[in-house]
Amino acid sequence: MSVRVKTQPLTAEAFAPFGDVIEASGSVDKLINQGRCERYHNRAKLDFVDGEAGISIFKSEVFSLPLSIEMMERHPEGSQAFLPLSDKPFLVVVAPDEGGKPGAPLAFITQPGQGVNYHRGVWHGVLTPLHEPGLFAVVDRIGTGPNLEEHWFTEEVILHE
């Protein structure tokens, strides 16, 4: 038996229980650089138990739908933001916590210009670009001690359009 999860467009409202959608939308907070640059200020809350924020670059293989996912992970010690370094959409998979395991997954497709920030402790899928180059800037906790929990599914979970 398998669980089928239909993808949906990523919106701030639908994603709010899991984290922040990072995008240039809504009102401009201020104009900077001699009025040539719009600043959309403080669009995600970084949340770390200890350690500090770091910026890393991830380069992932590309995936396609339908897609079978085997596991989800979470980071109990810090939030994790994914900012694509291209204008291509990517897949975002999240799930509510149900007794220390992921509940029913939700799958979102980003629009060009959107990134995400997973709240600390939120179950999420692996980085899943749908197009080359699969290159992302990632802002997350840099610190000592474990900050990764994985859950492997016993039944197949298939994501589809």
N, CA and C atoms as an extended XYZ file, in Angstrom:
483
Properties=species:S:1:pos:R:3:atomname:S:1:resname:S:1:resid:I:1 pbc="F F F"
N         0.850       -1.179        0.000 N   MET     1
C         0.000        0.000        0.000 CA  MET     1
C         0.892        1.237        0.000 C   MET     1
N         0.410        2.303       -0.611 N   SER     2
C         1.172        3.545       -0.619 CA  SER     2
C         0.265        4.723       -0.291 C   SER     2
N         0.898        5.796        0.170 N   VAL     3
C         0.221        7.047        0.455 CA  VAL     3
C         0.551        7.982       -0.695 C   VAL     3
N        -0.472        8.615       -1.293 N   ARG     4
C        -0.257        9.552       -2.384 CA  ARG     4
C        -0.495       10.968       -1.876 C   ARG     4
N         0.461       11.857       -2.154 N   VAL     5
C         0.405       13.235       -1.702 CA  VAL     5
C         0.473       14.140       -2.923 C   VAL     5
N        -0.567       14.940       -3.139 N   LYS     6
C        -0.628       15.860       -4.268 CA  LYS     6
C         0.089       17.157       -3.918 C   LYS     6
N         0.951       17.617       -4.835 N   THR     7
C         1.641       18.884       -4.606 CA  THR     7
C         0.668       20.048       -4.751 C   THR     7
N         0.995       21.145       -4.089 N   GLN     8
C         0.197       22.367       -4.168 CA  GLN     8
C         1.144       23.554       -4.235 C   GLN     8
N         0.660       24.702       -4.735 N   PRO     9
C         1.525       25.881       -4.770 CA  PRO     9
C         1.907       26.306       -3.350 C   PRO     9
N         3.118       26.798       -3.208 N   LEU    10
C         3.598       27.265       -1.908 CA  LEU    10
C         3.046       28.659       -1.636 C   LEU    10
N         2.326       28.802       -0.514 N   THR    11
C         1.850       30.108       -0.053 CA  THR    11
C         2.247       30.288        1.397 C   THR    11
N         2.388       31.543        1.797 N   ALA    12
C         2.769       31.832        3.187 CA  ALA    12
C         1.731       31.297        4.163 C   ALA    12
N         0.451       31.402        3.809 N   GLU    13
C        -0.615       30.957        4.703 CA  GLU    13
C        -0.587       29.438        4.900 C   GLU    13
N        -0.453       28.682        3.809 N   ALA    14
C        -0.467       27.220        3.909 CA  ALA    14
C         0.781       26.687        4.611 C   ALA    14
N         1.898       27.397        4.473 N   PHE    15
C         3.174       26.936        5.021 CA  PHE    15
C         3.415       27.427        6.454 C   PHE    15
N         2.625       28.376        6.941 N   ALA    16
C         2.853       29.020        8.246 CA  ALA    16
C         3.057       28.049        9.418 C   ALA    16
N         2.335       26.904        9.515 N   PRO    17
C         2.577       26.018       10.659 CA  PRO    17
C         3.975       25.385       10.662 C   PRO    17
N         4.669       25.428        9.515 N   PHE    18
C         5.944       24.729        9.377 CA  PHE    18
C         7.140       25.669        9.289 C   PHE    18
N         6.890       26.929        8.907 N   GLY    19
C         7.998       27.858        8.745 CA  GLY    19
C         7.577       29.096        7.981 C   GLY    19
N         8.572       29.750        7.381 N   ASP    20
C         8.360       31.011        6.689 CA  ASP    20
C         8.632       30.847        5.204 C   ASP    20
N         7.802       31.482        4.369 N   VAL    21
C         8.101       31.598        2.950 CA  VAL    21
C         8.911       32.878        2.799 C   VAL    21
N        10.056       32.771        2.176 N   ILE    22
C        10.948       33.914        2.008 CA  ILE    22
C        10.812       34.393        0.565 C   ILE    22
N        10.233       35.593        0.393 N   GLU    23
C        10.014       36.121       -0.955 CA  GLU    23
C         9.842       37.626       -0.896 C   GLU    23
N        10.009       38.250       -2.036 N   ALA    24
C         9.794       39.692       -2.170 CA  ALA    24
C         8.342       39.907       -2.542 C   ALA    24
N         7.479       39.965       -1.535 N   SER    25
C         6.053       40.175       -1.780 CA  SER    25
C         5.497       41.077       -0.691 C   SER    25
N         4.296       41.601       -0.941 N   GLY    26
C         3.685       42.500        0.031 CA  GLY    26
C         4.321       43.863       -0.041 C   GLY    26
N         4.166       44.607        1.032 N   SER    27
C         4.679       45.981        1.027 CA  SER    27
C         6.197       45.996        1.199 C   SER    27
N         6.814       46.990        0.575 N   VAL    28
C         8.255       47.197        0.689 CA  VAL    28
C         8.526       47.866        2.023 C   VAL    28
N         9.480       47.356        2.777 N   ASP    29
C         9.782       47.933        4.082 CA  ASP    29
C        10.526       49.255        3.958 C   ASP    29
N        11.442       49.337        3.000 N   LYS    30
C        12.121       50.606        2.743 CA  LYS    30
C        12.892       50.515        1.433 C   LYS    30
N        13.167       51.672        0.871 N   LEU    31
C        14.023       51.751       -0.309 CA  LEU    31
C        15.430       52.055        0.160 C   LEU    31
N        16.409       51.368       -0.428 N   ILE    32
C        17.812       51.571       -0.068 CA  ILE    32
C        18.625       51.751       -1.350 C   ILE    32
N        19.913       51.928       -1.201 N   ASN    33
C        20.834       52.077       -2.340 CA  ASN    33
C        20.363       53.167       -3.288 C   ASN    33
N        20.215       54.360       -2.751 N   GLN    34
C        19.801       55.543       -3.510 CA  GLN    34
C        18.444       55.351       -4.178 C   GLN    34
N        17.550       54.597       -3.501 N   GLY    35
C        16.210       54.396       -4.015 CA  GLY    35
C        16.090       53.376       -5.132 C   GLY    35
N        17.133       52.629       -5.399 N   ARG    36
C        17.137       51.657       -6.499 CA  ARG    36
C        16.883       50.224       -6.053 C   ARG    36
N        16.774       50.012       -4.757 N   CYS    37
C        16.637       48.641       -4.243 CA  CYS    37
C        15.532       48.607       -3.184 C   CYS    37
N        14.583       47.700       -3.355 N   GLU    38
C        13.521       47.502       -2.371 CA  GLU    38
C        13.997       46.499       -1.325 C   GLU    38
N        13.844       46.853       -0.058 N   ARG    39
C        14.223       45.936        1.019 CA  ARG    39
C        12.961       45.350        1.640 C   ARG    39
N        12.844       44.032        1.590 N   TYR    40
C        11.776       43.288        2.254 CA  TYR    40
C        12.428       42.720        3.505 C   TYR    40
N        12.245       43.402        4.594 N   HIS    41
C        13.051       43.223        5.801 CA  HIS    41
C        12.599       42.049        6.661 C   HIS    41
N        13.570       41.295        7.174 N   ASN    42
C        13.380       40.291        8.223 CA  ASN    42
C        12.245       39.317        7.884 C   ASN    42
N        12.368       38.587        6.782 N   ARG    43
C        11.312       37.714        6.278 CA  ARG    43
C        11.297       36.314        6.899 C   ARG    43
N        12.260       35.996        7.757 N   ALA    44
C        12.287       34.680        8.399 CA  ALA    44
C        12.916       34.803        9.778 C   ALA    44
N        12.408       34.002       10.719 N   LYS    45
C        12.942       34.001       12.080 CA  LYS    45
C        13.957       32.878       12.217 C   LYS    45
N        15.210       33.237       12.466 N   LEU    46
C        16.239       32.238       12.746 CA  LEU    46
C        16.141       31.881       14.218 C   LEU    46
N        16.154       30.596       14.531 N   ASP    47
C        15.896       30.127       15.888 CA  ASP    47
C        16.860       28.994       16.206 C   ASP    47
N        17.845       29.256       17.076 N   PHE    48
C        18.849       28.260       17.439 CA  PHE    48
C        18.911       28.097       18.949 C   PHE    48
N        19.042       26.857       19.406 N   VAL    49
C        19.193       26.590       20.830 CA  VAL    49
C        20.571       27.044       21.290 C   VAL    49
N        21.587       26.734       20.503 N   ASP    50
C        22.950       27.175       20.785 CA  ASP    50
C        23.677       27.274       19.456 C   ASP    50
N        24.954       27.519       19.471 N   GLY    51
C        25.697       27.659       18.234 CA  GLY    51
C        25.449       29.023       17.612 C   GLY    51
N        25.627       29.097       16.294 N   GLU    52
C        25.454       30.361       15.592 CA  GLU    52
C        24.939       30.113       14.187 C   GLU    52
N        24.470       31.161       13.540 N   ALA    53
C        23.990       31.042       12.165 CA  ALA    53
C        25.178       30.944       11.220 C   ALA    53
N        25.052       30.077       10.242 N   GLY    54
C        26.062       29.942        9.201 CA  GLY    54
C        25.385       29.864        7.852 C   GLY    54
N        26.104       30.244        6.810 N   ILE    55
C        25.590       30.143        5.444 CA  ILE    55
C        26.444       29.123        4.710 C   ILE    55
N        25.788       28.096        4.172 N   SER    56
C        26.460       27.050        3.404 CA  SER    56
C        25.871       27.027        2.002 C   SER    56
N        26.561       26.395        1.077 N   ILE    57
C        26.050       26.180       -0.274 CA  ILE    57
C        25.822       24.679       -0.445 C   ILE    57
N        24.614       24.305       -0.886 N   PHE    58
C        24.270       22.903       -1.160 CA  PHE    58
C        24.079       22.752       -2.663 C   PHE    58
N        24.583       21.676       -3.232 N   LYS    59
C        24.352       21.335       -4.638 CA  LYS    59
C        23.770       19.935       -4.666 C   LYS    59
N        22.513       19.824       -5.115 N   SER    60
C        21.780       18.563       -5.071 CA  SER    60
C        21.512       18.014       -6.458 C   SER    60
N        21.396       16.703       -6.527 N   GLU    61
C        20.886       16.082       -7.736 CA  GLU    61
C        19.450       16.544       -7.946 C   GLU    61
N        18.987       16.522       -9.186 N   VAL    62
C        17.642       16.956       -9.531 CA  VAL    62
C        16.684       15.772       -9.450 C   VAL    62
N        15.449       16.037       -9.014 N   PHE    63
C        14.402       15.034       -8.884 CA  PHE    63
C        13.286       15.335       -9.881 C   PHE    63
N        12.397       14.364      -10.100 N   SER    64
C        11.219       14.601      -10.936 CA  SER    64
C        10.015       13.923      -10.296 C   SER    64
N         8.834       14.435      -10.636 N   LEU    65
C         7.580       13.887      -10.134 CA  LEU    65
C         6.997       12.930      -11.155 C   LEU    65
N         6.292       11.894      -10.726 N   PRO    66
C         6.058       11.519       -9.335 CA  PRO    66
C         7.353       11.049       -8.666 C   PRO    66
N         7.367       11.177       -7.355 N   LEU    67
C         8.560       10.881       -6.571 CA  LEU    67
C         8.169       10.106       -5.323 C   LEU    67
N         8.855        9.011       -5.066 N   SER    68
C         8.660        8.238       -3.853 CA  SER    68
C         9.680        8.704       -2.817 C   SER    68
N         9.190        9.128       -1.639 N   ILE    69
C        10.117        9.533       -0.578 CA  ILE    69
C        10.171        8.442        0.489 C   ILE    69
N        11.347        8.210        1.006 N   GLU    70
C        11.561        7.145        1.982 CA  GLU    70
C        11.697        7.656        3.403 C   GLU    70
N        12.089        8.930        3.536 N   MET    71
C        12.335        9.442        4.892 CA  MET    71
C        12.086       10.927        4.964 C   MET    71
N        11.923       11.396        6.198 N   MET    72
C        11.868       12.822        6.508 CA  MET    72
C        12.811       13.055        7.677 C   MET    72
N        13.213       14.311        7.838 N   GLU    73
C        14.143       14.654        8.910 CA  GLU    73
C        13.690       15.931        9.591 C   GLU    73
N        14.291       16.181       10.758 N   ARG    74
C        14.072       17.452       11.446 CA  ARG    74
C        15.313       17.807       12.235 C   ARG    74
N        15.381       19.088       12.612 N   HIS    75
C        16.539       19.620       13.321 CA  HIS    75
C        16.047       20.277       14.609 C   HIS    75
N        16.165       19.571       15.741 N   PRO    76
C        15.615       20.079       17.000 CA  PRO    76
C        16.370       21.271       17.584 C   PRO    76
N        17.585       21.517       17.131 N   GLU    77
C        18.396       22.584       17.720 CA  GLU    77
C        18.385       23.884       16.919 C   GLU    77
N        17.765       23.888       15.713 N   GLY    78
C        17.785       25.135       14.956 CA  GLY    78
C        16.941       25.118       13.703 C   GLY    78
N        16.491       26.302       13.315 N   SER    79
C        15.765       26.476       12.057 CA  SER    79
C        16.723       26.260       10.881 C   SER    79
N        16.148       26.139        9.684 N   GLN    80
C        16.970       25.890        8.503 CA  GLN    80
C        16.293       26.542        7.295 C   GLN    80
N        16.999       27.478        6.654 N   ALA    81
C        16.455       28.206        5.507 CA  ALA    81
C        17.134       27.756        4.218 C   ALA    81
N        16.327       27.575        3.165 N   PHE    82
C        16.808       27.187        1.839 CA  PHE    82
C        16.476       28.292        0.854 C   PHE    82
N        17.503       28.857        0.234 N   LEU    83
C        17.362       29.954       -0.713 CA  LEU    83
C        17.952       29.511       -2.049 C   LEU    83
N        17.101       29.265       -3.061 N   PRO    84
C        17.613       28.789       -4.343 CA  PRO    84
C        18.488       29.853       -5.003 C   PRO    84
N        19.550       29.399       -5.662 N   LEU    85
C        20.433       30.307       -6.378 CA  LEU    85
C        20.106       30.305       -7.873 C   LEU    85
N        18.852       30.011       -8.188 N   SER    86
C        18.321       30.105       -9.551 CA  SER    86
C        16.847       30.480       -9.436 C   SER    86
N        16.208       30.714      -10.568 N   ASP    87
C        14.790       31.074      -10.540 CA  ASP    87
C        13.886       29.874      -10.812 C   ASP    87
N        14.410       28.675      -10.619 N   LYS    88
C        13.663       27.454      -10.895 CA  LYS    88
C        12.907       26.978       -9.647 C   LYS    88
N        11.700       26.406       -9.836 N   PRO    89
C        10.947       25.897       -8.684 CA  PRO    89
C        11.606       24.662       -8.067 C   PRO    89
N        11.300       24.452       -6.790 N   PHE    90
C        11.744       23.237       -6.120 CA  PHE    90
C        10.598       22.708       -5.267 C   PHE    90
N        10.733       21.473       -4.835 N   LEU    91
C         9.703       20.791       -4.068 CA  LEU    91
C        10.002       20.949       -2.583 C   LEU    91
N         8.968       21.271       -1.806 N   VAL    92
C         9.070       21.428       -0.352 CA  VAL    92
C         8.099       20.429        0.272 C   VAL    92
N         8.618       19.536        1.103 N   VAL    93
C         7.786       18.519        1.752 CA  VAL    93
C         7.906       18.701        3.259 C   VAL    93
N         6.761       18.821        3.936 N   VAL    94
C         6.725       19.001        5.384 CA  VAL    94
C         5.641       18.109        5.980 C   VAL    94
N         5.696       17.925        7.282 N   ALA    95
C         4.664       17.147        7.973 CA  ALA    95
C         4.556       17.634        9.408 C   ALA    95
N         3.354       17.623        9.964 N   PRO    96
C         3.210       17.950       11.387 CA  PRO    96
C         3.813       16.825       12.231 C   PRO    96
N         4.224       17.156       13.432 N   ASP    97
C         4.723       16.139       14.352 CA  ASP    97
C         3.542       15.415       14.985 C   ASP    97
N         3.607       14.098       14.989 N   GLU    98
C         2.587       13.279       15.653 CA  GLU    98
C         3.296       12.273       16.545 C   GLU    98
N         3.466       12.644       17.804 N   GLY    99
C         4.095       11.751       18.767 CA  GLY    99
C         5.545       11.434       18.476 C   GLY    99
N         6.286       12.425       17.969 N   GLY   100
C         7.705       12.207       17.685 CA  GLY   100
C         7.987       11.637       16.316 C   GLY   100
N         6.953       11.507       15.477 N   LYS   101
C         7.108       11.029       14.099 CA  LYS   101
C         6.351       11.973       13.179 C   LYS   101
N         6.719       11.999       11.884 N   PRO   102
C         5.959       12.853       10.977 CA  PRO   102
C         4.546       12.319       10.757 C   PRO   102
N         3.575       13.248       10.747 N   GLY   103
C         2.205       12.905       10.388 CA  GLY   103
C         2.059       12.908        8.880 C   GLY   103
N         0.861       13.202        8.397 N   ALA   104
C         0.579       13.202        6.956 CA  ALA   104
C         1.393       14.288        6.259 C   ALA   104
N         2.224       13.902        5.279 N   PRO   105
C         3.038       14.892        4.577 CA  PRO   105
C         2.202       15.829        3.708 C   PRO   105
N         2.727       17.039        3.544 N   LEU   106
C         2.210       18.021        2.604 CA  LEU   106
C         3.344       18.344        1.642 C   LEU   106
N         3.014       18.553        0.365 N   ALA   107
C         4.034       18.843       -0.640 CA  ALA   107
C         3.680       20.130       -1.367 C   ALA   107
N         4.656       21.031       -1.470 N   PHE   108
C         4.472       22.329       -2.103 CA  PHE   108
C         5.475       22.494       -3.240 C   PHE   108
N         5.058       23.192       -4.286 N   ILE   109
C         5.956       23.585       -5.367 CA  ILE   109
C         6.166       25.095       -5.233 C   ILE   109
N         7.421       25.522       -5.171 N   THR   110
C         7.714       26.947       -5.048 CA  THR   110
C         7.516       27.661       -6.380 C   THR   110
N         7.370       28.959       -6.286 N   GLN   111
C         7.361       29.840       -7.449 CA  GLN   111
C         8.756       30.452       -7.571 C   GLN   111
N         9.127       30.925       -8.762 N   PRO   112
C        10.418       31.615       -8.871 CA  PRO   112
C        10.517       32.746       -7.844 C   PRO   112
N        11.648       32.845       -7.182 N   GLY   113
C        11.866       33.883       -6.183 CA  GLY   113
C        11.465       33.503       -4.775 C   GLY   113
N        10.972       32.280       -4.545 N   GLN   114
C        10.601       31.856       -3.198 CA  GLN   114
C        11.668       30.946       -2.604 C   GLN   114
N        11.917       31.132       -1.315 N   GLY   115
C        12.711       30.219       -0.518 CA  GLY   115
C        11.890       29.856        0.703 C   GLY   115
N        12.392       28.964        1.533 N   VAL   116
C        11.680       28.580        2.747 CA  VAL   116
C        12.619       28.565        3.937 C   VAL   116
N        12.032       28.795        5.110 N   ASN   117
C        12.732       28.651        6.381 CA  ASN   117
C        11.915       27.691        7.227 C   ASN   117
N        12.452       26.489        7.473 N   TYR   118
C        11.763       25.524        8.330 CA  TYR   118
C        11.963       25.931        9.781 C   TYR   118
N        10.886       25.995       10.539 N   HIS   119
C        11.006       26.261       11.966 CA  HIS   119
C        11.795       25.131       12.632 C   HIS   119
N        12.395       25.439       13.748 N   ARG   120
C        13.140       24.446       14.530 CA  ARG   120
C        12.213       23.280       14.870 C   ARG   120
N        12.664       22.043       14.601 N   GLY   121
C        11.917       20.841       14.958 CA  GLY   121
C        10.853       20.413       13.961 C   GLY   121
N        10.724       21.076       12.818 N   VAL   122
C         9.704       20.714       11.824 CA  VAL   122
C        10.202       19.565       10.948 C   VAL   122
N         9.358       18.551       10.781 N   TRP   123
C         9.673       17.444        9.882 CA  TRP   123
C         9.640       17.953        8.444 C   TRP   123
N        10.674       17.628        7.675 N   HIS   124
C        10.734       18.058        6.280 CA  HIS   124
C        11.468       17.019        5.442 C   HIS   124
N        11.200       17.074        4.147 N   GLY   125
C        11.887       16.186        3.223 CA  GLY   125
C        13.288       16.702        2.923 C   GLY   125
N        14.034       15.914        2.185 N   VAL   126
C        15.371       16.321        1.778 CA  VAL   126
C        15.271       17.421        0.727 C   VAL   126
N        16.366       18.106        0.477 N   LEU   127
C        16.414       19.135       -0.555 CA  LEU   127
C        16.040       18.497       -1.889 C   LEU   127
N        15.014       19.063       -2.555 N   THR   128
C        14.445       18.418       -3.738 CA  THR   128
C        14.276       19.406       -4.893 C   THR   128
N        15.391       19.785       -5.540 N   PRO   129
C        15.263       20.644       -6.725 CA  PRO   129
C        14.635       19.862       -7.875 C   PRO   129
N        13.854       20.557       -8.692 N   LEU   130
C        13.200       19.924       -9.837 CA  LEU   130
C        13.896       20.273      -11.152 C   LEU   130
N        14.902       21.172      -11.101 N   HIS   131
C        15.627       21.612      -12.296 CA  HIS   131
C        17.085       21.849      -11.933 C   HIS   131
N        17.946       21.735      -12.931 N   GLU   132
C        19.345       22.126      -12.753 CA  GLU   132
C        19.387       23.625      -12.475 C   GLU   132
N        20.308       24.159      -11.715 N   PRO   133
C        21.519       23.495      -11.264 CA  PRO   133
C        21.410       22.845       -9.888 C   PRO   133
N        20.267       22.958       -9.196 N   GLY   134
C        20.130       22.351       -7.864 CA  GLY   134
C        21.022       22.998       -6.826 C   GLY   134
N        21.245       24.294       -6.957 N   LEU   135
C        22.191       25.022       -6.114 CA  LEU   135
C        21.424       25.951       -5.162 C   LEU   135
N        21.755       25.869       -3.860 N   PHE   136
C        21.037       26.611       -2.823 CA  PHE   136
C        22.010       27.194       -1.810 C   PHE   136
N        21.674       28.374       -1.301 N   ALA   137
C        22.314       28.891       -0.095 CA  ALA   137
C        21.447       28.408        1.067 C   ALA   137
N        22.088       27.898        2.105 N   VAL   138
C        21.375       27.368        3.265 CA  VAL   138
C        21.875       28.087        4.511 C   VAL   138
N        20.931       28.640        5.272 N   VAL   139
C        21.256       29.314        6.523 CA  VAL   139
C        20.746       28.422        7.641 C   VAL   139
N        21.667       27.917        8.453 N   ASP   140
C        21.255       27.048        9.558 CA  ASP   140
C        22.256       27.104       10.690 C   ASP   140
N        21.978       26.315       11.716 N   ARG   141
C        22.780       26.286       12.933 CA  ARG   141
C        24.117       25.611       12.682 C   ARG   141
N        25.168       26.275       13.107 N   ILE   142
C        26.507       25.698       13.110 CA  ILE   142
C        26.884       25.570       14.587 C   ILE   142
N        27.021       24.344       15.057 N   GLY   143
C        27.318       24.132       16.466 CA  GLY   143
C        27.668       22.683       16.728 C   GLY   143
N        28.001       22.403       17.958 N   THR   144
C        28.359       21.041       18.328 CA  THR   144
C        27.118       20.288       18.775 C   THR   144
N        27.228       19.000       18.839 N   GLY   145
C        26.124       18.163       19.301 CA  GLY   145
C        25.173       17.801       18.181 C   GLY   145
N        24.365       16.779       18.423 N   PRO   146
C        23.454       16.294       17.378 CA  PRO   146
C        22.329       17.290       17.081 C   PRO   146
N        22.004       17.424       15.797 N   ASN   147
C        20.912       18.302       15.391 CA  ASN   147
C        20.149       17.686       14.224 C   ASN   147
N        20.080       16.374       14.168 N   LEU   148
C        19.390       15.700       13.075 CA  LEU   148
C        18.661       14.481       13.610 C   LEU   148
N        17.360       14.412       13.323 N   GLU   149
C        16.563       13.212       13.580 CA  GLU   149
C        15.982       12.782       12.245 C   GLU   149
N        16.013       11.491       11.955 N   GLU   150
C        15.442       10.956       10.720 CA  GLU   150
C        14.318        9.989       11.044 C   GLU   150
N        13.303        9.976       10.179 N   HIS   151
C        12.225        8.991       10.275 CA  HIS   151
C        12.105        8.315        8.914 C   HIS   151
N        12.218        6.993        8.897 N   TRP   152
C        12.098        6.208        7.668 CA  TRP   152
C        10.694        5.618        7.616 C   TRP   152
N         9.994        5.823        6.502 N   PHE   153
C         8.614        5.348        6.354 CA  PHE   153
C         8.575        3.836        6.151 C   PHE   153
N         7.542        3.211        6.684 N   THR   154
C         7.344        1.771        6.479 CA  THR   154
C         6.460        1.502        5.275 C   THR   154
N         5.685        2.517        4.840 N   GLU   155
C         4.911        2.381        3.613 CA  GLU   155
C         5.344        3.444        2.622 C   GLU   155
N         5.162        3.167        1.353 N   GLU   156
C         5.607        4.069        0.306 CA  GLU   156
C         4.805        5.370        0.319 C   GLU   156
N         5.492        6.497        0.197 N   VAL   157
C         4.864        7.811        0.096 CA  VAL   157
C         5.221        8.360       -1.285 C   VAL   157
N         4.198        8.596       -2.108 N   ILE   158
C         4.419        9.059       -3.470 CA  ILE   158
C         3.895       10.474       -3.617 C   ILE   158
N         4.762       11.377       -4.050 N   LEU   159
C         4.385       12.772       -4.302 CA  LEU   159
C         4.112       12.918       -5.790 C   LEU   159
N         3.012       13.609       -6.133 N   HIS   160
C         2.653       13.752       -7.556 CA  HIS   160
C         1.996       15.101       -7.788 C   HIS   160
N         1.968       15.512       -9.054 N   GLU   161
C         1.305       16.772       -9.425 CA  GLU   161
C        -0.186       16.600       -9.470 C   GLU   161
